[in-house]
Amino acid sequence: MQSALDLAVAAAGEGRARRIVGIRLRLGEFAGVDVDALRFAFEALRPGTMAESAYLDIESVPAGRDAGCIELTAVEVEDS
């Protein structure tokens, strides 16, 4: 989760955003990631960052194509 949060903060910073409102991830069924653990990590890591009050939206990808993916798909920001 740390790397996804780092990517989101970097993307938001490039656009000179004031804060991150939301982060969207695609998570494949076979990515080997526990969704509850991912949400817990997000809650633990976001304080003190641009994403401090952001939501986390996780799209589950069923078995088949991209079933092993973990991908940052969108960062919703509030401009300064």
C-alpha positions as CSV (number, residue, x, y, z in Angstrom):
1,M,0.0,0.0,0.0
2,Q,2.9,2.3,0.7
3,S,4.0,2.3,-3.0
4,A,0.5,2.9,-4.2
5,L,0.1,5.8,-1.8
6,D,3.5,7.2,-2.9
7,L,2.5,7.0,-6.5
8,A,-0.8,8.8,-5.8
9,V,0.9,11.6,-3.9
10,A,3.5,12.0,-6.7
11,A,0.8,12.2,-9.3
12,A,-1.2,14.7,-7.3
13,G,1.9,16.8,-6.6
14,E,2.7,17.0,-10.3
15,G,-0.7,18.6,-10.9
16,R,-0.2,20.9,-7.9
17,A,-3.2,19.5,-6.2
18,R,-4.0,20.7,-2.6
19,R,-5.2,17.3,-1.4
20,I,-6.1,13.8,-2.6
21,V,-9.8,13.1,-2.3
22,G,-9.8,9.5,-3.4
23,I,-7.6,6.7,-4.7
24,R,-8.8,3.8,-6.9
25,L,-7.0,0.5,-7.3
26,R,-7.6,-2.6,-9.4
27,L,-6.8,-5.7,-7.5
28,G,-6.7,-9.0,-9.2
29,E,-8.2,-12.1,-7.6
30,F,-4.8,-13.8,-7.7
31,A,-2.7,-10.8,-6.6
32,G,-2.2,-12.4,-3.3
33,V,-3.4,-9.4,-1.3
34,D,-5.9,-9.4,1.5
35,V,-8.3,-6.5,0.9
36,D,-8.9,-6.0,4.6
37,A,-5.2,-5.8,5.3
38,L,-4.8,-3.3,2.3
39,R,-7.5,-1.1,3.8
40,F,-5.9,-1.3,7.2
41,A,-2.6,-0.3,5.8
42,F,-4.2,2.6,3.9
43,E,-5.8,3.9,7.1
44,A,-2.5,3.6,9.0
45,L,-0.4,5.3,6.2
46,R,-2.5,8.2,5.1
47,P,-2.3,10.5,8.2
48,G,0.1,13.4,7.5
49,T,-0.1,12.9,3.7
50,M,-2.1,14.6,1.0
51,A,-4.4,11.6,1.2
52,E,-5.2,12.1,4.9
53,S,-9.0,12.2,4.4
54,A,-9.1,10.3,1.1
55,Y,-11.3,7.3,0.4
56,L,-9.9,4.1,-1.1
57,D,-11.9,2.4,-3.8
58,I,-10.8,-1.2,-4.7
59,E,-12.1,-2.8,-7.9
60,S,-11.9,-6.6,-7.8
61,V,-10.7,-8.2,-11.0
62,P,-12.0,-11.8,-11.3
63,A,-10.0,-14.8,-12.4
64,G,-8.8,-14.5,-16.0
65,R,-7.1,-11.6,-17.7
66,D,-5.3,-9.3,-15.2
67,A,-6.2,-11.6,-12.2
68,G,-2.7,-11.0,-10.7
69,C,-2.7,-7.2,-11.1
70,I,-2.4,-4.5,-8.5
71,E,-2.8,-1.3,-10.3
72,L,-3.4,2.4,-9.4
73,T,-6.1,3.4,-11.8
74,A,-7.2,6.9,-10.6
75,V,-6.3,9.6,-8.2
76,E,-9.1,12.1,-7.5
77,V,-7.7,15.5,-6.3
78,E,-8.9,18.9,-5.1
79,D,-7.0,21.6,-6.8
80,S,-5.4,24.5,-4.9
